[in-house]
């Protein structure tokens, strides 16, 4: 969510994982899905996927999203629904509480940035499939956790 600390030796590790996850999502991820606008099921298509998306609110830069997908109705004039999925890349887990706070903050920022009453925001932490602390986000984060399998170049 915030600019990377390039003095940190793990930033290239983050960038490599970010590139791999981005390429997999772009090339192999879903391009259609169903969303809900109230009680109405709305077919959605992926409208874009970006890396290091700047979030600017009221003229001020508030942060960056590692990977952001935007989804919109597959058919015109069906719904104003927009779905944003923010992927937060974590090559190494160091604080699950910090990660959860970051996920909540990203969701709030994207909601403010999108400023559409019909916007839905999902935040997904993506961690290495072999991270020794993988059980912790699964125990403390009530939503999906993306798993990066670097050996096979796959997000699960």
C-alpha positions as a Markdown table, in Angstrom:
| # | Residue | x | y | z |
|---|---|---|---|---|
| 1 | Unk | 0.0 | 0.0 | 0.0 |
| 2 | Unk | 2.9 | 2.4 | 0.6 |
| 3 | Unk | 6.0 | 3.0 | -1.5 |
| 4 | Unk | 8.5 | 0.2 | -1.2 |
| 5 | Unk | 11.7 | 0.7 | 0.9 |
| 6 | Unk | 14.3 | 0.2 | -1.8 |
| 7 | Unk | 17.1 | 0.1 | 0.8 |
| 8 | Unk | 15.5 | -3.1 | 2.1 |
| 9 | Unk | 17.3 | -6.1 | 0.6 |
| 10 | Unk | 14.0 | -7.9 | 0.2 |
| 11 | Unk | 12.6 | -5.4 | -2.3 |
| 12 | Unk | 13.9 | -7.3 | -5.3 |
| 13 | Unk | 12.4 | -10.5 | -3.8 |
| 14 | Unk | 9.1 | -8.7 | -3.6 |
| 15 | Unk | 9.4 | -7.4 | -7.2 |
| 16 | Unk | 10.2 | -10.8 | -8.6 |
| 17 | Unk | 7.2 | -12.3 | -6.8 |
| 18 | Unk | 5.0 | -9.4 | -7.9 |
| 19 | Unk | 6.0 | -9.9 | -11.5 |
| 20 | Unk | 5.3 | -13.6 | -11.4 |
| 21 | Unk | 1.9 | -13.2 | -9.7 |
| 22 | Unk | 1.0 | -10.4 | -12.1 |
| 23 | Unk | 2.0 | -12.4 | -15.2 |
| 24 | Unk | 0.1 | -15.5 | -14.0 |
| 25 | Unk | -3.1 | -13.5 | -13.2 |
| 26 | Unk | -2.9 | -11.6 | -16.5 |
| 27 | Unk | -2.2 | -14.8 | -18.6 |
| 28 | Unk | -4.0 | -17.5 | -16.7 |
| 29 | Unk | -6.4 | -15.9 | -14.2 |
| 30 | Unk | -10.1 | -15.6 | -14.7 |
| 31 | Unk | -11.4 | -13.1 | -17.2 |
| 32 | Unk | -15.1 | -13.5 | -16.4 |
| 33 | Unk | -17.1 | -14.1 | -13.2 |
| 34 | Unk | -20.5 | -13.3 | -11.7 |
| 35 | Unk | -21.0 | -10.5 | -9.2 |
| 36 | Unk | -24.0 | -9.4 | -7.2 |
| 37 | Unk | -25.6 | -6.0 | -7.4 |
| 38 | Unk | -28.1 | -6.2 | -4.6 |
| 39 | Unk | -30.0 | -9.4 | -5.3 |
| 40 | Unk | -29.2 | -9.3 | -9.1 |
| 41 | Unk | -26.5 | -11.5 | -10.4 |
| 42 | Unk | -24.4 | -9.6 | -12.9 |
| 43 | Unk | -21.9 | -11.3 | -15.3 |
| 44 | Unk | -18.6 | -9.4 | -15.1 |
| 45 | Unk | -15.5 | -9.2 | -17.3 |
| 46 | Unk | -12.1 | -8.1 | -16.3 |
| 47 | Unk | -11.6 | -4.6 | -17.5 |
| 48 | Unk | -7.9 | -4.3 | -16.5 |
| 49 | Unk | -5.0 | -5.4 | -14.3 |
| 50 | Unk | -2.2 | -3.1 | -13.2 |
| 51 | Unk | 1.0 | -3.2 | -11.1 |
| 52 | Unk | 1.8 | -0.5 | -8.5 |
| 53 | Unk | -1.4 | 1.4 | -9.0 |
| 54 | Unk | -1.2 | 4.8 | -7.4 |
| 55 | Unk | -4.2 | 5.7 | -5.2 |
| 56 | Unk | -4.8 | 9.5 | -5.3 |
| 57 | Unk | -7.6 | 11.0 | -3.3 |
| 58 | Unk | -8.4 | 14.7 | -3.2 |
| 59 | Unk | -5.2 | 15.5 | -5.1 |
| 60 | Unk | -3.0 | 13.7 | -2.6 |
| 61 | Unk | -1.2 | 10.4 | -3.3 |
| 62 | Unk | -2.3 | 8.0 | -0.5 |
| 63 | Unk | -0.4 | 4.9 | -1.5 |
| 64 | Unk | 0.1 | 2.1 | -4.1 |
| 65 | Unk | -1.6 | -1.2 | -4.7 |
| 66 | Unk | 0.8 | -4.0 | -5.6 |
| 67 | Unk | -1.6 | -5.5 | -8.2 |
| 68 | Unk | -5.1 | -4.2 | -8.9 |
| 69 | Unk | -7.8 | -5.8 | -11.0 |
| 70 | Unk | -11.0 | -3.9 | -12.1 |
| 71 | Unk | -14.1 | -5.8 | -13.1 |
| 72 | Unk | -17.2 | -4.3 | -14.8 |
| 73 | Unk | -20.5 | -5.7 | -16.2 |
| 74 | Unk | -20.0 | -7.8 | -19.3 |
| 75 | Unk | -23.0 | -6.1 | -21.0 |
| 76 | Unk | -23.5 | -2.3 | -21.2 |
| 77 | Unk | -26.2 | -0.6 | -19.2 |
| 78 | Unk | -26.9 | -3.7 | -17.0 |
| 79 | Unk | -25.5 | -2.4 | -13.8 |
| 80 | Unk | -23.1 | 0.2 | -12.4 |
| 81 | Unk | -21.4 | -2.5 | -10.4 |
| 82 | Unk | -17.6 | -2.4 | -10.3 |
| 83 | Unk | -15.4 | -4.9 | -8.5 |
| 84 | Unk | -11.8 | -4.2 | -7.5 |
| 85 | Unk | -9.5 | -6.9 | -6.3 |
| 86 | Unk | -6.3 | -5.7 | -4.7 |
| 87 | Unk | -3.5 | -8.3 | -4.3 |
| 88 | Unk | -0.9 | -7.5 | -1.6 |
| 89 | Unk | 2.4 | -9.4 | -2.3 |
| 90 | Unk | 4.2 | -10.7 | 0.8 |
| 91 | Unk | 7.3 | -12.8 | 0.0 |
| 92 | Unk | 7.9 | -13.2 | 3.7 |
| 93 | Unk | 5.4 | -13.0 | 6.5 |
| 94 | Unk | 6.6 | -10.8 | 9.4 |
| 95 | Unk | 3.4 | -9.6 | 11.1 |
| 96 | Unk | 0.0 | -11.0 | 10.4 |
| 97 | Unk | -1.7 | -8.3 | 12.4 |
| 98 | Unk | 0.2 | -5.7 | 10.3 |
| 99 | Unk | -0.9 | -7.5 | 7.1 |
| 100 | Unk | -4.5 | -7.5 | 8.3 |
| 101 | Unk | -4.4 | -3.8 | 9.1 |
| 102 | Unk | -2.9 | -3.2 | 5.7 |
| 103 | Unk | -5.7 | -5.2 | 4.0 |
| 104 | Unk | -8.4 | -3.2 | 5.8 |
| 105 | Unk | -6.6 | 0.2 | 5.0 |
| 106 | Unk | -6.3 | -0.8 | 1.3 |
| 107 | Unk | -10.0 | -1.7 | 1.1 |
| 108 | Unk | -11.0 | 1.7 | 2.6 |
| 109 | Unk | -8.6 | 3.6 | 0.3 |
| 110 | Unk | -9.9 | 1.9 | -2.8 |
| 111 | Unk | -13.5 | 2.5 | -1.8 |
| 112 | Unk | -12.8 | 6.2 | -1.4 |
| 113 | Unk | -10.8 | 6.3 | -4.6 |
| 114 | Unk | -13.4 | 4.4 | -6.7 |
| 115 | Unk | -16.2 | 6.7 | -5.2 |
| 116 | Unk | -18.9 | 4.6 | -6.8 |
| 117 | Unk | -21.9 | 3.5 | -4.6 |
| 118 | Unk | -21.9 | 0.2 | -6.6 |
| 119 | Unk | -18.2 | -0.6 | -6.1 |
| 120 | Unk | -17.1 | -3.8 | -4.2 |
| 121 | Unk | -13.5 | -4.2 | -3.0 |
| 122 | Unk | -11.8 | -7.4 | -2.2 |
| 123 | Unk | -8.3 | -7.5 | -0.8 |
| 124 | Unk | -6.2 | -10.7 | -1.1 |
| 125 | Unk | -2.8 | -11.2 | 0.5 |
| 126 | Unk | -0.6 | -13.4 | -1.6 |
| 127 | Unk | 2.1 | -15.4 | 0.2 |
| 128 | Unk | 4.6 | -18.1 | -0.8 |
| 129 | Unk | 3.0 | -21.6 | -0.7 |
| 130 | Unk | 6.0 | -22.8 | 1.4 |
| 131 | Unk | 6.0 | -19.9 | 3.9 |
| 132 | Unk | 6.7 | -21.4 | 7.4 |
| 133 | Unk | 4.1 | -19.1 | 8.9 |
| 134 | Unk | 1.3 | -19.8 | 6.4 |
| 135 | Unk | -1.0 | -21.2 | 9.0 |
| 136 | Unk | -1.2 | -17.8 | 10.8 |
| 137 | Unk | -2.9 | -15.7 | 8.0 |
| 138 | Unk | -5.3 | -18.7 | 7.4 |
| 139 | Unk | -6.2 | -18.6 | 11.2 |
| 140 | Unk | -6.5 | -14.8 | 11.5 |
| 141 | Unk | -7.6 | -13.5 | 8.1 |
| 142 | Unk | -11.2 | -14.6 | 7.4 |
| 143 | Unk | -11.0 | -14.1 | 3.7 |
| 144 | Unk | -9.0 | -15.9 | 0.9 |
| 145 | Unk | -5.2 | -16.0 | 1.0 |
| 146 | Unk | -3.5 | -16.4 | -2.4 |
| 147 | Unk | -0.7 | -18.9 | -2.5 |
| 148 | Unk | 2.3 | -18.3 | -4.9 |
| 149 | Unk | 3.9 | -21.5 | -6.0 |
| 150 | Unk | 7.2 | -20.1 | -7.5 |
| 151 | Unk | 8.5 | -23.5 | -8.6 |
| 152 | Unk | 5.5 | -24.0 | -10.9 |
| 153 | Unk | 4.7 | -20.2 | -11.5 |
| 154 | Unk | 1.1 | -20.6 | -10.3 |
| 155 | Unk | -1.2 | -18.7 | -8.0 |
| 156 | Unk | -3.5 | -21.1 | -6.0 |
